[in-house]
């Protein structure tokens, strides 16, 4: 069995080597000739899986995408050909939630504006939006949710309108899929009109799809609105973001908000489990066996951390400033954007650090935030 896999998918050898012969490819430049003899195709969001890509293949048994979204997959075409498909919804939700929370802690310190005093509007309350809300709620931040689709489907959480988010929230974090048509389109959801409506001093964060914000309009608005503070992990026109926009962004990264080792391992493992189920095999690959221990695994708590100390604590696990610095230095290099994603192997989740509560401190909120914990 021949397995074609995106070269940036982690743990492919550890998971799939017992099933077939693995060939790793550049997912962004993948063409029909390369997948002609594939039995299994494993991709990420940079690969468009459609009739043009699969026109020469007559033997494909499974397509897997290590992503939440499926806008890069022609699901109707796969169904028409009877090709089983699986993706990995929720695999990187924790990573994205923690990324946003850490970014907000960084901005709070940079501008001396305590995060706990903010009201955060989350646009899109699916897996990643919910993970953001979990972190913020654990820390005691006021959160408003906007998701008309989930609201229509009967989600029992309380939702507000997009206008309420825009006019009342200090922070807006975007977590919607790319939808180009229908009753709830998200392409250019934040166009120039909505960007101009943002309240003075708004922090705007995008960790979903670059096209959700009209980047050219954002550039124009930001030039005239220095009060707006931006965190962009995704960019319109990836892998070629607007060069003029990057210097105006407070924290800029190359679409790696969900790139924790834990999240990426979950994504690959979910595809492995879907494939062996399709093939009628049994699973024997434990999640914990894929990951190496973090360089620091345990820390004693002697007092309740304030916001500054909390930021120092999360930096032991992941220092977002490193990725921001590398992005600014390298995104204009040839293939710089994709190179940064390919070499991104250092990000861990908060659960890798165990906090030992030896002083009977009231720190359950830290465990709810995501840290592992031991009470003594």
Secondary structure, 3 states (H helix, E strand, C coil): CEEEEECCCCCHHHHHCCCCEEEEECHHHCCHHHHCCCCEEEECCCCCECHHHHCCCCCCCEEEECCCCCCCECHHHHHHHCCEEECCCCCCHHHHHHHHHHHHHHHHHHCCCCHHHCEEEEECCCHHHHHHHHHHHHHCCEEEEECHHHHHCCCCCCCCCHHHHHHHCCEEEECCCCCCCCCCCCCCCECHHHHHHCCCCCEEEECCCHHHECHHHHHHHHHHCCCCEEEECCCCCCCCCCHHHHCCCCEECCCCCCCCHHHHHHHHHHHHHHHHHHHCCCCCCCCHHHCCCCCCCEEEECCCCCHHHHHHHHHHHCCHHHHHHHHHHHCCCCCHHHHHHHCCCCCCCHHHCEEEECCCCCCHHHHHHCCEEEEC
